[in-house]
Amino acid sequence: MANHLSAKKRIRQNKKRREHNRQRNSRIKTFIKRVEDALNDGKAKDAQDAFRSAMSEIHKGVTKGVVTSNAADRKISRLNKRVKQLALAQ
């Protein structure tokens, strides 16, 4: 356990920040799941709407420092590719 006041404060801040980051990550995963569910159901319009909101949420994760920009770009790119394939198939 830390003895210095600054170290104790840092422990408190890290705990709070970890909770925020976990909530942000969970929210991003939920939005991605919504897109994947729409893709699996074959609903192109719903998939496009869900993709837009997921993309926004992923970008928010990048701004908050929860997701790296490369990881975010990769996730968005892969989702977009699947959404476009579904739209072209219909």
C-alpha distances in whole Angstrom, upper triangle without the diagonal:
4,7,10,11,12,9,8,12,12,10,12,15,14,14,17,19,18,20,23,23,24,26,28,28,29,32,33,34,36,38,39,39,42,44,44,45,48,49,49,51,53,53,53,53,50,49,49,48,45,45,45,42,40,41,40,36,36,36,34,31,32,32,29,27,27,30,31,35,36,35,36,39,39,39,41,44,44,44,47,49,49,50,53,54,54,56,58,59,60
4,6,8,9,6,6,9,10,8,11,13,13,14,17,18,18,20,23,23,24,27,28,29,30,32,34,34,36,38,39,40,43,44,44,46,49,49,50,52,54,54,54,54,51,49,49,48,45,45,45,42,40,40,39,36,35,36,33,31,31,31,27,26,26,29,30,34,35,34,35,39,39,39,41,44,44,44,47,49,49,50,53,54,54,56,59,59,61
4,7,9,7,7,10,12,11,13,16,16,17,20,21,22,24,26,26,27,30,31,32,33,36,37,38,40,42,42,44,46,48,48,49,52,53,53,56,58,57,57,57,54,52,53,51,48,48,48,45,43,43,42,39,38,38,36,34,34,33,30,29,29,32,33,37,39,38,39,42,43,42,44,47,47,48,50,52,53,53,56,58,58,59,62,63,64
4,5,5,6,9,10,11,13,14,15,17,19,20,21,23,25,26,27,29,30,31,33,35,36,38,39,41,42,44,46,47,48,49,52,53,53,56,57,57,56,56,53,52,52,50,47,47,46,44,42,42,41,38,37,37,34,32,33,32,28,28,28,31,32,35,37,37,38,41,42,41,43,46,47,47,49,51,52,53,55,57,57,59,61,62,63
4,5,5,6,9,10,11,12,14,16,17,18,20,22,23,24,26,28,29,30,32,33,35,36,38,40,41,42,44,46,47,48,50,51,52,54,56,55,55,54,51,50,50,48,46,45,45,42,40,41,39,36,36,35,33,31,31,30,27,26,27,30,32,35,37,36,37,40,41,41,42,45,46,46,48,51,51,51,54,56,56,57,60,61,62
4,5,5,6,9,10,10,12,14,15,16,18,20,21,22,24,26,27,28,30,31,32,34,36,37,38,40,42,43,44,46,48,49,50,52,54,53,53,52,49,48,48,46,43,43,42,39,38,38,36,33,33,32,30,28,28,27,24,23,24,27,28,31,34,33,34,37,38,38,39,42,43,43,45,48,48,49,51,53,54,55,57,59,60
4,5,5,6,9,10,10,12,14,15,16,19,20,21,22,24,25,26,28,30,31,32,34,36,37,38,41,42,43,44,47,47,48,51,52,52,51,51,48,46,47,45,42,42,41,39,37,37,35,33,32,32,29,27,27,27,23,22,23,26,27,30,32,32,32,36,37,36,38,41,41,42,44,46,47,47,50,52,52,53,56,57,58
4,5,5,6,9,10,11,13,14,15,17,19,20,21,23,25,26,27,29,31,32,34,35,37,38,40,42,42,44,46,47,48,50,52,51,51,50,47,46,46,45,42,41,41,38,37,37,35,32,32,32,29,27,28,27,24,23,23,27,28,31,34,33,33,37,38,37,39,41,42,42,44,47,47,47,50,52,52,53,56,57,58
4,5,5,6,9,10,11,12,14,16,17,18,20,22,23,24,26,27,29,30,32,33,35,36,38,40,41,42,44,45,46,48,50,49,49,48,45,44,44,42,40,39,39,36,34,35,33,30,30,30,27,25,26,24,21,21,21,25,27,29,32,31,31,35,36,35,37,40,40,40,42,45,45,46,48,50,50,51,54,55,56
4,5,5,6,9,10,10,12,14,15,16,18,20,21,22,24,25,26,28,30,31,32,34,36,37,38,40,42,43,44,46,48,47,47,46,43,42,42,40,38,37,37,34,32,32,31,28,27,27,25,22,23,22,19,18,19,22,23,26,29,28,28,31,33,32,34,37,37,37,40,42,43,43,45,47,48,49,51,53,54
4,5,5,6,9,10,10,13,14,15,16,19,20,21,23,24,26,27,29,31,32,33,35,37,37,39,41,42,43,45,47,46,46,46,43,41,42,40,37,37,37,34,32,32,31,28,27,28,25,23,24,23,20,19,19,22,24,27,29,28,28,32,33,32,34,37,37,37,39,42,42,42,45,47,47,48,51,52,53
4,6,5,6,9,10,11,13,14,16,17,19,20,22,23,25,26,28,29,31,32,34,36,37,38,40,41,42,44,46,45,45,44,41,40,40,39,36,36,35,32,31,32,30,27,27,27,24,22,23,23,19,19,19,22,24,27,30,28,29,32,33,32,34,37,37,37,39,42,42,42,45,47,47,48,51,52,52
4,5,5,6,8,10,11,12,14,16,16,18,20,21,23,24,26,27,29,30,32,34,35,36,38,39,40,42,44,43,43,42,39,38,38,36,33,33,33,30,28,29,27,24,24,24,21,19,20,19,15,16,16,19,21,24,27,26,26,29,30,29,31,34,35,34,36,39,39,39,42,44,44,45,48,49,50
4,5,5,6,9,10,10,12,14,15,16,18,20,21,22,24,26,27,28,30,32,33,34,36,37,38,40,42,41,41,41,38,36,37,35,32,32,31,29,27,27,26,23,22,23,20,18,19,18,15,14,14,17,19,22,24,23,23,27,28,27,29,32,32,32,34,37,37,37,40,42,42,43,46,47,48
4,5,5,6,9,10,11,13,14,15,17,19,20,21,23,25,26,27,29,31,32,33,35,36,37,39,41,40,40,40,37,35,36,34,31,31,31,28,27,27,26,23,23,23,21,18,20,20,16,16,15,18,21,24,26,24,24,28,29,27,29,32,33,32,35,37,37,37,40,42,42,43,46,47,48
4,5,5,6,9,10,11,13,14,16,17,19,20,21,23,25,26,28,30,31,32,34,35,36,38,40,39,39,38,35,34,34,32,29,30,29,26,25,26,24,21,21,22,19,17,19,18,14,15,14,18,20,23,26,24,24,27,28,27,28,31,32,31,33,36,36,36,39,41,41,42,45,46,46
4,5,5,6,9,10,11,12,14,15,17,18,20,21,23,24,26,28,29,30,32,33,34,36,38,37,37,36,33,32,32,30,28,27,27,24,22,23,21,18,18,18,16,13,15,15,11,11,10,14,17,19,22,20,20,24,25,24,25,28,29,28,30,33,33,33,36,38,38,39,42,43,44
4,5,5,6,9,10,10,12,14,15,16,18,20,21,22,24,26,27,28,31,32,32,34,36,36,36,35,32,31,31,30,27,26,27,24,22,23,22,18,18,19,16,14,15,16,12,12,10,13,16,19,21,19,19,23,24,22,24,27,27,27,29,32,32,32,35,37,37,38,41,42,43
4,5,5,6,9,10,11,12,14,15,16,19,20,21,23,25,26,27,29,30,31,33,35,34,34,34,31,29,30,28,25,26,26,23,21,22,21,17,17,19,16,14,17,17,13,14,11,15,18,21,23,21,20,24,25,23,24,28,28,27,29,32,32,32,35,36,36,37,40,41,42
4,5,5,6,9,10,11,12,14,15,17,19,20,21,23,25,26,28,29,30,32,34,32,32,32,29,27,28,26,23,23,23,20,18,19,18,14,15,16,13,11,14,13,10,11,9,13,16,19,21,19,18,22,23,21,22,26,26,25,27,30,30,30,33,35,34,35,38,39,40
4,5,5,6,8,10,11,12,14,15,17,18,20,22,23,24,26,27,28,30,32,31,31,30,28,26,26,25,22,22,22,19,17,18,16,13,13,14,12,9,11,12,8,9,6,9,13,16,18,16,15,19,20,18,19,23,23,22,25,27,27,27,30,32,32,33,36,37,38
4,5,5,6,9,10,11,12,14,15,16,18,20,21,22,25,26,26,28,30,30,30,30,27,25,26,25,21,21,22,19,17,18,18,14,14,16,14,11,14,15,12,12,9,11,15,18,19,16,16,20,20,18,20,23,23,22,25,27,27,27,30,32,31,33,36,36,37
4,5,5,6,9,10,10,12,14,15,17,19,20,21,23,25,25,27,29,28,28,28,24,23,24,22,19,20,20,17,15,17,16,12,13,15,12,10,14,15,12,13,10,13,16,18,21,18,17,20,21,18,20,23,23,21,24,27,26,26,29,31,30,31,35,35,36
4,5,5,6,9,10,11,13,14,16,17,19,20,22,23,24,26,28,26,26,26,23,21,22,20,17,17,17,14,12,14,12,9,9,11,9,7,10,11,9,10,7,9,13,15,17,15,13,17,18,15,16,20,20,19,21,24,24,23,26,28,28,29,32,33,34
4,5,5,6,9,10,11,12,14,16,17,18,20,21,22,24,26,25,25,25,22,20,21,20,17,16,17,15,12,13,13,10,9,12,10,7,11,13,11,11,7,8,12,14,16,13,12,15,16,13,15,18,18,17,20,22,22,22,25,27,26,28,31,31,32
4,5,5,6,9,10,10,13,15,15,16,19,20,21,22,24,24,24,24,21,19,21,19,16,16,17,15,12,14,15,11,11,14,13,11,14,16,14,14,11,12,15,17,19,15,14,18,18,15,16,20,19,17,20,23,22,22,25,27,26,27,30,31,31
4,5,5,6,9,10,11,13,14,15,17,19,20,21,23,22,22,22,18,17,18,16,13,14,14,11,9,12,11,8,9,12,11,9,13,14,13,14,11,12,16,17,19,16,14,17,18,14,15,19,18,16,19,22,21,20,23,25,24,25,29,29,30
4,5,5,6,9,10,11,13,14,16,17,18,20,22,21,20,20,17,15,16,15,12,11,12,10,7,9,9,6,6,9,9,8,11,13,12,13,10,10,13,14,15,12,10,13,14,11,11,15,15,13,15,18,18,17,21,22,22,23,26,27,27
4,5,5,6,9,10,10,12,14,15,16,18,20,19,20,20,17,15,17,16,12,12,14,12,9,11,13,10,9,13,13,11,14,16,15,16,12,12,15,16,16,13,12,15,14,11,12,15,14,12,16,18,17,17,20,21,21,23,25,26,27
4,5,5,6,9,10,10,13,14,15,17,18,18,18,18,15,14,15,14,11,12,13,11,9,12,13,10,11,14,14,13,16,18,17,18,15,15,18,19,20,16,15,17,17,13,14,17,16,14,16,19,17,17,20,22,20,22,25,25,26
4,5,5,7,9,10,11,13,14,16,17,16,16,15,12,11,12,11,7,8,10,7,5,9,10,7,9,12,12,12,15,17,17,18,15,14,17,17,18,16,13,15,15,12,12,15,14,11,13,16,15,14,18,19,18,19,22,23,23
4,5,5,6,9,10,11,12,14,15,15,15,15,13,10,12,12,8,8,10,9,6,9,11,9,9,12,14,13,15,18,18,18,15,14,16,16,16,13,11,13,13,9,9,12,11,8,11,14,12,12,15,17,16,18,20,21,22
4,5,5,6,9,10,10,12,14,14,15,16,12,10,13,13,9,10,13,12,9,12,14,12,13,16,17,16,18,21,21,21,18,17,19,20,20,17,15,17,16,12,13,15,13,10,14,15,13,13,17,17,16,18,21,21,21
4,5,5,6,9,10,11,12,11,12,12,9,8,11,10,6,8,11,10,8,12,13,12,13,16,17,17,20,22,22,23,20,19,21,21,22,19,17,18,18,14,14,16,15,11,13,16,13,12,16,17,15,16,20,20,20
4,5,5,6,9,10,11,10,10,10,8,5,8,8,5,6,9,9,8,10,13,12,13,16,17,17,19,21,22,23,20,19,21,20,20,17,15,16,15,12,11,13,11,8,10,12,10,8,12,13,12,13,16,17,17
4,5,5,6,9,10,10,11,13,10,8,11,12,9,9,13,13,11,13,16,15,15,18,20,19,21,24,24,24,21,19,21,21,21,18,16,17,15,12,12,14,11,8,11,12,9,9,13,13,11,14,17,16,17
4,5,5,6,9,9,11,12,9,8,12,12,10,11,14,14,13,15,18,17,17,21,22,21,24,26,26,27,24,22,25,24,24,21,19,20,19,16,16,17,15,12,14,15,12,11,15,15,12,15,18,17,17
4,5,5,6,5,7,9,6,5,9,10,8,9,13,13,12,15,17,17,18,21,22,22,24,27,27,28,25,24,26,25,25,22,20,21,20,16,15,17,15,11,13,14,11,9,13,13,10,12,15,14,14
4,5,5,6,7,10,8,6,9,11,10,10,14,15,13,15,18,18,18,21,23,23,24,27,28,28,26,24,25,24,23,21,19,19,18,15,14,15,12,9,11,11,8,7,10,10,7,10,13,12,12
4,5,8,10,13,11,9,13,15,13,13,17,18,16,18,21,21,21,24,25,25,27,30,30,30,27,25,27,27,26,23,22,22,20,17,17,18,15,12,14,14,10,10,13,12,10,13,15,13,14
4,6,9,11,10,9,13,14,13,14,18,18,17,20,22,22,23,25,27,27,29,31,32,32,30,28,30,29,29,26,24,25,23,20,20,20,18,15,16,16,13,12,15,14,10,13,15,13,13
4,6,9,9,8,11,13,13,14,17,18,18,19,22,23,23,25,27,27,29,32,33,33,31,28,30,29,28,26,24,24,22,20,19,19,17,14,14,14,11,10,12,11,7,9,12,10,9
4,6,5,6,9,10,11,12,14,16,16,18,20,21,22,24,26,26,28,30,31,32,30,28,30,28,28,26,24,24,23,20,18,19,17,14,14,15,12,10,12,12,8,9,12,11,9
4,6,5,6,9,10,10,12,15,15,16,18,20,20,22,24,25,26,29,30,31,29,27,28,27,26,24,22,21,21,18,16,17,15,12,12,12,10,7,8,9,6,5,9,9,8
4,5,5,6,9,10,11,13,14,15,17,19,20,22,23,25,26,28,29,31,29,27,29,27,27,25,23,22,22,20,17,18,17,14,13,15,13,9,11,12,10,8,12,12,10
4,5,5,6,8,10,11,12,14,16,17,18,20,21,22,24,26,27,29,27,25,27,26,26,24,21,21,21,18,16,18,17,13,13,15,13,10,12,14,11,11,14,15,13
4,5,5,6,9,10,10,12,14,15,16,18,20,20,22,24,25,26,24,22,24,23,23,21,18,18,18,15,13,14,13,9,10,12,9,6,9,11,9,9,13,13,13
4,5,5,6,9,10,10,13,14,15,17,19,20,21,23,24,26,24,22,24,22,22,20,18,17,17,15,12,13,13,10,9,11,10,6,9,11,10,9,12,14,13
4,5,5,7,9,10,11,13,14,16,17,19,21,22,23,25,23,22,24,22,23,21,18,18,19,16,14,16,16,12,11,14,13,10,12,15,13,12,16,17,16
4,5,5,6,9,10,11,12,14,15,16,18,20,21,23,21,19,21,20,21,19,16,17,17,14,12,14,14,10,11,14,12,10,13,15,13,14,17,18,18
4,5,5,6,9,10,10,12,14,15,16,18,20,21,19,17,19,17,18,16,13,13,14,11,8,11,11,7,7,11,10,8,11,13,12,12,16,17,17
4,5,5,6,9,10,11,13,14,16,17,19,20,19,18,19,17,18,17,14,14,15,13,10,12,13,10,9,13,13,11,13,16,15,14,18,20,19
4,5,5,6,9,10,11,13,14,15,17,19,17,16,18,17,19,17,14,15,16,13,11,14,15,12,12,16,16,13,16,19,18,17,21,22,22
4,5,5,6,9,10,11,12,14,15,17,15,13,16,15,16,14,11,12,13,10,8,12,12,9,10,14,14,12,15,18,17,17,20,22,22
4,5,5,6,9,10,11,13,14,15,14,12,14,12,13,12,9,9,11,9,6,10,11,9,9,13,14,12,14,17,17,17,20,22,23
4,5,5,6,9,10,11,12,14,14,13,14,13,15,14,10,12,14,12,10,13,15,13,13,17,17,16,18,21,21,20,23,25,25
4,5,5,6,9,10,11,12,11,11,13,13,15,13,10,12,14,12,10,14,15,13,14,18,18,17,19,22,22,22,25,27,27
4,5,5,7,9,10,11,9,8,10,9,11,10,6,9,11,8,8,12,13,12,13,16,17,16,19,21,21,22,25,26,27
4,5,5,6,9,10,10,8,10,8,11,10,7,9,12,11,9,12,15,14,14,17,19,18,20,23,23,23,26,28,29
4,5,5,6,9,9,9,11,10,14,13,10,12,15,13,13,16,18,17,17,21,22,21,23,26,26,26,29,31,31
4,5,5,6,5,5,8,9,12,11,8,12,14,12,12,16,17,16,18,21,21,21,24,26,26,27,30,31,32
4,5,5,6,5,6,6,9,9,7,10,12,12,12,15,17,17,18,20,22,22,24,26,27,27,30,32,33
4,5,8,8,9,9,13,13,11,13,16,15,15,18,20,20,20,23,25,24,26,29,30,30,32,34,35
4,6,8,10,11,14,14,12,15,18,17,17,20,22,21,22,25,26,26,28,31,31,32,34,36,37
4,6,7,9,12,12,11,14,16,16,17,19,21,21,22,25,26,26,28,31,31,32,34,36,37
4,7,10,12,10,10,13,15,14,15,18,19,19,21,24,24,25,27,29,30,31,33,34,36
4,6,8,7,6,10,11,10,12,15,16,16,18,20,21,22,24,26,27,28,30,32,33
4,5,5,6,9,10,11,12,14,16,17,18,20,22,23,24,26,28,29,30,32,34
4,5,5,6,9,10,10,12,14,15,16,18,20,21,22,24,26,26,28,30,32
4,5,5,6,9,10,10,12,14,15,16,19,20,21,23,25,26,27,29,31
4,5,5,6,9,10,11,12,14,15,17,18,20,21,23,24,26,27,29
4,5,5,6,8,10,11,12,14,16,16,18,20,21,22,24,26,28
4,6,5,6,9,10,10,12,14,15,16,18,20,21,22,24,26
4,5,5,6,9,10,11,13,14,15,17,19,20,21,23,25
4,5,5,6,8,10,11,12,14,16,17,18,20,21,23
4,6,5,6,9,10,10,12,14,15,16,18,20,21
4,6,5,6,9,10,11,12,14,15,16,18,20
4,5,5,6,9,10,11,13,14,16,17,19
4,5,5,6,9,10,11,12,14,16,17
4,5,5,6,9,10,10,12,14,16
4,6,5,6,9,10,11,12,15
4,5,5,6,9,10,11,13
4,5,5,6,9,10,11
4,5,5,6,9,10
4,5,5,6,9
4,5,5,7
4,5,6
4,5
4
